[in-house]
Amino acid sequence: MVLQILFFMIIAIVAIPVAVLVAQVFAALIYVKKPLNTQTNKIQNLAILMPAHNEALVIAKTINTLVPTVNSAQQILVVADNCNDETADIARSLGATVIERQHSTLRGKGYALDCGLQHLKANPPEVVIIIDADCMADAEAIATLAHACVVHQRPIQALYLMQMQTNPSLKQRIAAFAWVVKNHVRPLGFKVLGLPCQLMGTGMAFLWKDIAAVNLASGHIAEDMKLGVDLARLNKAPIFVPEALVTSVFPLDKNATKTQRARWEHGHLSIIVNDAPSLFYEAIKTKNLQMLGLAFDLIVPPLAVLALMSCLIFLIGLVLHQFLYSPLLLSYTSAVLTVLIVTVLIAWAFFGRHIVSFKQLCYAPIYALVKIPLYIKFFVNRQVEWVRSKRD
């Protein structure tokens, strides 16, 4: 009996994030895309903050895309962080404001962002928009983000998608679909429900008074998610604006992909472990619905982790049924796994058919199994330092 109660508790740990995912996917299906606001003219007092570490290969294209969206290229502030290439020189030649930062131990995107904010303090802008040096923003994205930030008086997150390389591999197609679920479907669903989203690291807009109130000087490998949590604690949970699109490209180099994935997923899991419990407590104590929504979104792990967890409790339920004859346990575990599979298929049918075919999607369980060593490393050799992915 004690064993069964304990297992029901374990089922709940998996069932709750599955239920959150179900709510997000089904809510996303009824979202009606809104036309871009025609009044999103260029905001005069605006700064685009761009952290950059050895981005000489891509930064010119990014800056040239952004220049037409601002009144002056000098509104683009590039923080060349620990660079040993021509990143700073290229950015200066294109008219951007450039500051260079060198530090042997305090390394990472968070420190670069803090350096940029310290520079802006002398003459702070009304709105700060963070764009990574390897990202492309759509023509109206900057104006849309700035306008939404001023109107809602809250941090704003654009739709941030990763594009596949030419002739993508099966693994990259599955990864791209998982990315769409995480960065498009889930925040879209919560937007329909009137709830906030996680920050995604790029395509983010902040009022100066909000971004200046939090500490960015950290080497946390998931500085974007951590920032979203910190802002939620200030009653400034981010709002998702899918009409603003920012894109990047998956790295082609296998080692770069491995490094990037470890940083993203270990960072997410560490935030779940370290911040989710206290965020739930604070949200319930203060009756803050926005913070509670962010906490629920936070506990939904990467799709591969959720699938592995659901499969594991199903197998355990199957074994316990054989020895204890517990049809109720088996029914619950079967239901959790079935609901997850159906939800993923619905998300694929509406948002992922152009990315991966159904036949290719059927290989997703193998993709999840291959990632088991990555998740084991989280417990035995967790990545805790920010490491930049190698550019192709």
Secondary structure, DSSP 8 states (H G I E B T S, - for coil): -HHHHHHHHHHHHHHHHHHHHHHHHHHHTT-------TT----SSEEEEEEESS-TTTHHHHHHHHGGGSS-GGGEEEEEES--SSHHHHHHHTT-EEEEE--SSS-SHHHHHHHHHHHHTTS--SEEEE--TT-EE-TTHHHHHHHHHHHHTS-EEEEEEEE--SS--HHHHHHHHHHHIIIIIHHHHHHHTT------SSSEEEEHHHHTTS------TTHHHHHHHHHHTTT---EEEEEEEEEEE--SSHHHHHHHHHHHHHHHHHHHHHHHHHHHHHHHHHT-HHHHHHHHHHT---HHHHHHHHHHHHHHHHHHHHHH--HHHHHHHHHHHHHHHHHHHHHIIIIITTTS-HHHHTTHHHHHHHTHHHHHHHHHS---S-------
